[in-house]
Structures are given as C-alpha cells and as structure tokens.
Amino acid sequence: MTLDGKHAFITGGGTGIGLAIARALADEGAMVTVTGRRQQVLDDVASARIHGLAMDVRDEDDVREKVAQAVQARGPVQICVANAGIAEGKSLHKTSLEFWRAMMATNLDGAFLTIRECLTSMRGTDWGRVITISSMAGLRGLRGAPAYTASKHGVIGLTRALSEDYISSNFTFNAICPAYVDTDIIARNTDSISKRAGVSEEKARDIMIGANRHKRLIVPDEVAAAALWLVRPGSQSVNGQAIEIAGGQM
C-alpha cells in the first residue's frame, strides 16, 4: 500500500515536527494540507503535494471552515495529525487563569476540534489514521510546567477514548510522545529556562538535552518516522497507544 490518493491534514505543519511529518507523507504519495497561523510560513514550504491553509486551531468556526475547504479541494481526510501546540513552563503560583486557558485552547481544544472536524469526512471512508502529538509531559509530570503537563495528559486521554469508540472500525488513534526535539520551541524554552532558573543559555539548553535519556536532542525526522509507521500496513493493530520517543524509558 502506498498513500497515493490519501488526504492528510496536519496542524502546525509549517515548521518542526509537523513539517517533517508532512514531507514524509508527501514523499509516500499523500496529498497534504498543512495549517498554521502564518500563511507566509505555509507558502514557503508548499510543494506539489503540500498545500498551506492558514487556520487557528483555537477558533471553532475557523477549524470547521478550513477543514471543509481542504476536503472540498483534496477529498476526505484519511490521515489526521493533530500537532499544533505551545510549550511554556510556569509554576502554579504564577499561572493565571488566562495562561491556563490559552494553553488548553491550543493544545487540547485544538486537538479536539481538529479531530472532530476531520472525522466528519473520514467516517465516510473505509480507512483512517488519527495521530496526536503529545509529549513526555503527557506521560509524567514535567517540573515547572503544570498547565502544559495537564494539556498533554488530556491529549492522550482524548486519543485513548477515541480508540475505544472506533475499536471495531478500520480507524486507529495513537499519540506520539516525544521528549525534547530540536525545533524552534527549544530556542524559546532555552531563553525561558535561562531567565527562570538564573542560568546561562548554554546551561539551560544542557538541562533539556540532559532530560532526554540518550543525552541528545531528538530530530524531527525521528518523530516523522514514527508517524509514517502508524499509517503503513502492519500497524493496524497499534491503537490507543502513547508511543515514547525519548531515547530510553521515561
């Protein structure tokens, strides 16, 4: 089986993990819609098989409208990758309700809305794959980041519940849980950790590298390889799983 004729819809697909997955699926023959909030970023990565569509995963009407546009242009979504997310640490006593809700709106509400709308067309087909990008923080508490941790735990819970709802179908639902991946988020977190911990940026980066069991940053293509495996033949009995990519046991 190739992915020829399959329509993949990926949120946060203009950079990092989302872009790596988009390119991997396109190389296998899929037609890919990538979304993000900045159209110019999406235009810069567009190709014959990758099409950018500005969308805010926090906005229900926008998600509904843009998924419908993508379906009209490229057919029913059969591969849905809910990847869009934000990562920022803040201790609980410094966490405002506004910060908490912003984290949930992107990381958890965004995944819910994306999957719900993609399933509208997917359910009319005989095969589908839904992949959520959670985090190591979805499997254990991440020190200094309770809001982020809660949002990523929620993503795994959503994924597992849906796998049970569709257990007798040809649809599977799995979460990928990377540790620290070498993306733009690392650069932003380096600055944040440096300021919060009162250490140099080099030390802040070393803290993140040291949190990965093999003591190096993961590259986005490693996460993309896992996503590609989940849509290929032979993975159809992998369902409701939280797959760790962390260089060792968490």
N, C-alpha and C positions, 0 to 999 in steps of 0.2 A: 504494500500500500504506500502510495505517495500522498502528499497533501494537495495535489492538483484539484482545483475546484472547491477547496475548503476555504471558508472566510474566517480569518482570525481577527479578533477585536482586542486590542491591548491598551489599557490606560497607562498613562505615564510612559508612553512609548517613544518619546523624543530623545531620551538620554539614558545612560546607565543600564540597569538590568532590563528595563522594558525594551530599549532599543536593541540590545543583544538578542533578546527573545524574538523580536520582530524580524531581525535579519536571519536568524536561524530558521524560522518558519518559512520566510520568503524563499530561502535557498532550497527548501524542500517542496516548493511549488505552491504554497498557500498565497492567497490574496490577503493582505494585512491592512487593517485600519489601525493607525496609532493615534492616540489622543493625548492632549496636554493643554495647558492654558495659554501657551505662546505659539501662535500659528507660524511665526518665522522659524522657530526651532524645528517644528514639524516639517516645514517646507525644505529645510536644509538637509533632512535625512530621507526625503521622499525618493522613491525609485519607481520602476515599472510595476513592482509588486507591493510597495509600501506607500500608503496614502494617508496623509495627515489631516486631522479634523480637530480643530480647537474645541475643547469641552471642559467644563468644570464639574468634576465628579461630586461636588457638594450640592449642586443645583439639580433637583429632581426633574424639572421641566427641560433643562438643557440636556441631561443624560437621555431622557426619553426621546427628545427630538433628534439628537445626534446619532443615537443607535439606530433609529428608524431611517435616517438618511443613509447610513452605512449599509444597512440591509437592502435598501432600495437600489443602491449602486452596485453592491457586490454579493448580494444574496444572503441567506440566513447565516447568522453567526453559529459556527460549529466549534470554534475554539475561543473561549473567553479567558483572558488573562487579566485579573484584577490586580494591578501592580501599583497604581498611583498611591503615594503615601508621603507623609512628612515624618521626620525623625528629629526630635528635640528633647533633651533632658531638662527636667526641672523638679526640684524636691517638692514634696507635697505641700509644705507650709508656704511655698512660693507659687503654688499653682492656683491661678484664678479660675473661676468658672468659665470665663471667656477662653482661656488657654485650653482647658479640658475639652470644651465643646468644639473648638477648632480642630483639635487632634482627632476626636471621634468623627467629626464631619468628614474629614478627608480619608482617614484610614479605615474606618468601619462603615459609616454611612455610604461612603463612596464605593466600597466593595459591594455592599448590599444593593445599591441602586444599579450598578453596572451589571451584576449577575442577574438581577431580576429582569432588566430590560433585554439582555442578551438571550435569556431563556425563552422570552416570548417567541422569538423566531426559531431557536434551537429545538424547542419542543415539537415543531412541525417536521423535524428531520429524524433520521434513524440512528444518528451517531453524534456524540458531543463530548467535549472535554472542557472542564472549568478548572482553572488553576489560579489560586490566590497566592500572592507573595506576602507571607507573614514575616517572621524574624525569629532569631534565637530568643528574643524577648516575648514571643508568643508561647514559649515552652518553659521559661523560668523567669523569675523576677529580675529585671535589669536595674541595678542600683542607680538611684538618682533619676529615674525616669518612670514613675508610676503611671502617668497618663498614657505614655507611649506603650508601656507594657500591657496595660489593660486593653488598649485598642487592638494590639496584635494578638492577644489571647482571644478577643472577640472574633477576629477574622478566622482563627482556627475553629472556634465553636460553630460559626456560621457554615464553614466548609464541611465540617463533620455532620451537621444536621442535614444539610442538603444531600450529602452522600446517602444518608438513610432514606430520605424522601424519595430518591430516584434509584434505590438499590436494585430494582428489577428491570431497569432500563439499560440502554447502551450509552448512558452518560456517566462519567466519573467526575468526582470533585476531590481535588487534593491541594494541600498547601505546601509551599516550599518555604523553608525557614533558614535563610542564610544568617551567618554571623557577619562580621564586618567585611563589606565588599568595597573594592576600590572604585568609588564613584564620587560625584560632586558632594554627596552627603558627608563623606569622610572629611573633605576640606572644611565644610561648615561646622561639623562637630569638633574638628581639631581646634578651631577658634573658640567654640563654646566651652569645651572642656578646659582649655588653657585658662580662660577667664574665671570659670567657676572653681577650678582646683588651684589656681595660682601657680601654674607650672608653665614651662616653655611650650611652644607649639610642637617642638620635636618630642618632648616628653608626652604631651597629650596624644600625639599620633602613636607613640610606642605603647600607650595604655590600650588603645584599640587593637593594635596588632597583637599585643600580648593576650588579649581576650580570646583570640582565635586559637584553637588547640594546637595547630601546627605552626603557630607564630609567624604567620604571613597574612597579608590581605588576600581575600578571595577575588578573583577577576570575574566580571560579569558573564563572560562566556561559560564559566563553570555552572552558573545558575541556568543559563540558557540551555546547556546540555541536558540538565535535569528536566526542564520543561519539554524539550524535544522528545525525550524518552517517554514522558507521560502521554504524548499524543501518537506515539508509534505503536504498531502491533506488538503484542507481548506484554503490554502494561494494562490491559483491560481489567485485570483483577486487582489492580492497585487502586484503592478507592477509600476516601475518608482518612487519608494519611497526612501526617505532618512530617515532611522529609527534611532532615537536617543537612545543611551544607556548612560545616563548621570546622573541618579539619580534624575531627575526632568526636568523641562522645561529649555531649553537653553536660 
